[in-house]
Amino acid sequence: MSFVHLHLHTQYSLLDGANKIAALVPRVKAFGMPAVAITDHGNMFGAIEFYKTCTAAGVQPILGCEVYLAPRSRKEQKVVGRQDDFEAGGNFHMILLAMNLEGYRNLCKLVTLSYTEGFYFKPRIDKELLAELNGGLIGTSGCLSGEINRAFQAGSYERGREIATEYLRLFGDRFYLEIQDNHLPQQVTCNEMLKQLGRDLGIPLLATNDCHYLTPEDAKAHEVLLCIQTGKTLSDPTRWKFETDQLYVKGPDEVHAAFADVPEAVANTVEVARRCQLELKTSFQFPMYRVDAGETLEQRLDRDARHGLEQRLAAGAGAQRTPLEGALAAPYWERLESELAIIEKMGFAGYFLIVSDFINWAKGQGIPVGPGRGSAAGSLVAYALRITDLDPLPYNLLFERFLNPGRRSMPDIDVDFCYERRDEVIRYVREKYGEDRVAGIITFGTLKGKAAIKDVGRVLEFSFGETDRIAKLYPAPVQGKDHPLEKALELEPRLQELREREREKPLFDYAFKLEGLLRHASKHAAGIVISDRPLAENLPLFVDKDRAVLTQYSYGDVEWIGLIKFDFLGLKTLTLLANIVELIQQHQDKPVDLATLPLDDKKTYQLLCKGDTTGVFQMESSGMRKMVTQLRPSRFEDLIAALALFRPGPLDSGMDQDFIKRKHGKDTVDYDHPLLEEILQETYGTLVYQEQVMQIARVLAGYSMADADNLRRAMGKKKKAEMDKERDRFREGAVEQGIKAELATTIFDQMEKFAAYGFNKCVVGKTVIIDALTGERSTVEGLFARPRPFFVHALDAAGRLVSRAVERVLRNGRKRVFELRTAQGKRIVATANHPFRTLDGWKHL
């Protein structure tokens, strides 16, 4: 006989639930349970992650919530009487489960209203809302904090019966009485009264366990988590804790044994799961953009784009702003036709019109707007609509890099607004589309390894100095990403030594269990959702401490359910530029238009060549100044390349130095095939941009641009099976174009190395390396055979010598090697493509 958990809290019951969804679902599946419910406290934060994880594992997801019920009206913001007075103060708990789409939508509305109308210490609903919005929902009596159980604990069976009768009127046969086996004396008493109530009123029983953590061994870690929430220590006798260690995800056998006298309570869990048949079907839900009567969105986009391109072409190009006409204009009109056809076929006309509308409104209000960032700069339609201010044709920017007709995914246009006036644009959008159809997007802070050590240390009463010393041993993030605790112990032997000491062991044990749990909810820095209908019909909403209305689903989950998100980025550089223009115009009558500044101004390049980049966006770091002075840029394309090359991968591989030498004629520029010259000439034969990979695939191997974009993505994922398939396809396509198979393979390998940002360096297995921290010696073969924490000296992006952990050692098979002897008599053996850092930059053996 099976069993289904219908009262369960995940990590989305912030600092209360300790069930990580990724670990919960496999445990449920291993128990052979056909379904499982999520019922977090007062929210649905994790509903979509839970739904997707369960569905992928073949487990039926049941979406629900443990709601807080106000004793009287949700709008009363006061407590009458004692907090635990079941009729006067506080709030009651109740489980609601969605049976179908109607139930899901009603649950979203109830949870939304609990924040927008009923929040008082907790998000609360009331019986007025339950009466209005209970369709498609199953309700249960909840835990010991449920209204019926609170009446029983106050000694009034009759009052409990009256309350149950009221719920019966609301829900009919969709109401159940929860009994639990948590070994609490008051629960034992309530269970007996609930069984009697069930017999008296004909209400079915439901066996639940109010799961807050995964296994019995997690009970103590859960106590630590509650101490983190409340700011208490584990030894504090006044701390809030659950007086039981039974709130874990029990298996069916254990549950059946606990409820042997009422087997129907267990059987009913499976029946409830059968009644809950919610299927979320996702599709894009575009906001309603109003067009003239009798006009379609596609016709409006076509009209606006053509008119906009006419204006752009008339305004001209280059420093002299020469109008583009005739043969010069023809490529623009051909490109516009092609892009419009793709946009309209994919159904994204409304999206472009909406973005164009709020951007051009902002410009009309004098709000500084960025010229465009990311792949959207490759769209001529975006340029024509003044979404971007960068003409994609002179720079060979590809539309398919932005919008791939072979892949159904939303376009993504990030827009920079003046930091100080960004909120004005959001206010405009709210007024245009409706307050109930626009919201920010939630994001969650995670309890990461280093923070977990500090939090657990406080709970266990380690001194600040002790936890600070331990935390300072934590390895530095790599490219902005923190190391998981397990990886940190691998990289830092001193942390591992501390973990094995008696005093510190509990600290690390608890930190391991709590790492990855969610700590708090906040507002995403840029994300905004605009819907075609009230948002609460599709997802629940949250209200933060600043009264900002946010989606309860995070960025990726909002996109998954089909809602359209926009990124409104606040950029201080735009604010600074606006202030500079204002100051200039105070001293001259001639207006300053940043969009028309010439890109070939010699004095500007003279300043850049001297490294005078203070205050220049993305170019003022010491490492960037060094690169710019070496590069000596003389054209706008050089600046674009510099920004692309100034990243850890290209810097570590020496790509920047190859580019610089070729620009200044110190290295010859050779092309493996004449067709590559047109593509790579701009970057002196060096692969710098992903667009170049796409162009090579199209020109040399006959890929469509959509397929070329898929190749670019496959290279980024680095999946061997996928790459082997693409390599064969590229080679076959190139052979059809008259290119030799061997040469085609060589070119593909070069593109693949570029995709990996040049990290493919080879040294001989016998090479001895010295640990930068301990001085220990090891061969590369030794590290491959027995991986262990090992540090080597490396150069960071600013050219400083630092110690870095060896992430992994790869076996690259047998390759031809060469011996190099230095002037100091040192002997180095390496492959021909191994780069060495010298006083003259990077050199290849």
ABEGO torsion letter per residue (X at the ends): XBBBBABBBBAABBGABABBAAAAAAAAAAAGBABBBBBBBGBAAAAAAAAAAAAAAGBBBBBBBBBBBBABBAABBBBBEBAABAAABEBBBBBBBBABAAAAAAAAAAAAAAAAAABBGBBBBBAAAAAAAABGBBBBAEBAABAAAAAAAAGBAAAAAAAAAAAAAAAEAABBBBBBBAGBAAAAAAAAAAAAAAAAAGBBBBBBAGBABABAAAAAAAAAAAAAAAGBBAABAABBBBABAAABBBBAAAAAAAAAABAAAAAAAAAAAAABABBBBBBBBBBBBBBBBGBBAAAAAAAAAAAAAAAAAAAEBEAAGBBBBEAAAAAAAAAAAAAAAAAAAAGAAAAAAAAAAAAAAAAAAGBBBBAEBEAAAABAAAAAAGABABBAAAAGBBAAAABBAABBBBBBBBBBBBAAAAAAAAAAAAAAAEAAABBBBBBBBBBBAAAAAAAAAAAAGBBAAAAAAAAAABBBBBGGBBBBAAAAAAABAAAAAAAABAAAAAAAAAAAAABGBBABBBBBAABBBBBABBAAAABBBBBBAAGBBBBABBAAAAAAAGBBBBBBBBBAAAAAAAAAAAAAAAABABBBBAAABBAABAAAAAAAAAGBABGBBGAABAAAAAAAAAAGBABAAAAAAAAAABBAAAAAAGAAAAAAAAAAGABBBBBABAAAAAAAAAAGGBBABAAAAAAAAAAAAGBBAAAAAAAAAAAAAGBAAAAAAAAAAAAAAAAAAGBBAAAAAAAAAAAAAAAAGGABBBBBAABBBBBAAAGBBBBAAAAAABBBBBBBBBBBAAGBBBBBBBABBBBAEBBBBBBBBBAAGBBBBBBAABBBBBAAEBBBX
